[in-house]
Amino acid sequence: MKKLVMAILIMAGITATAQDHQRKGKRGDMKDLTPEQVATIQTKKMTLALDLNESQQKKIKTILTEDATARKAKMEERKANKEEGKKLLTSEEKYQMEIERLNHQIARKEQMKSILNDEQFKNWEKMGHRRKMRGKGKNRDTRKEKRSAKE
């Protein structure tokens, strides 16, 4: 009887913690929107976080619309390449893509610096840093703790 109860409890626990793999994440919800809609949502979120005025909102919305349009085009291009069965990228292509990405980030940072005031810019940079670190999360923190414990 105890074994039966334990088996039921284990099955209930597994069922309760199982993940729904059909579920879309935050990105999945955004990919169906038009670039204009994505830019509007991102601008509203930035307005809430950074307390932007009207002129800042307009300038940032134009920048974000350009970004969303470019992202959508690249996504379509990658999808077309995947359907064609294109081979893996060469190291030179990877290098060029990374250089292009970094140049874009530098340009975007300069644009934001010219639009936002100093305090808003600092907060914007913190927002970006948190977004980057989100994926690294707990593993990174535990590694730091282990290293400091060894020393």
Secondary structure, 3 states (H helix, E strand, C coil): CHHHHHHHHHHHHHHHHCCCCCCCCHHHHHCCCCHHHHHHHHHHHHHHHHCCCHHHHHHHHHHHHHHHHHHHHHHHHHHHHHHHCCCCCCHHHHHHHHHHHHHHHHHHHHHHHHHCCHHHHHHHHHHHHHHHHHCCHHHHHHHHHHHHHHC
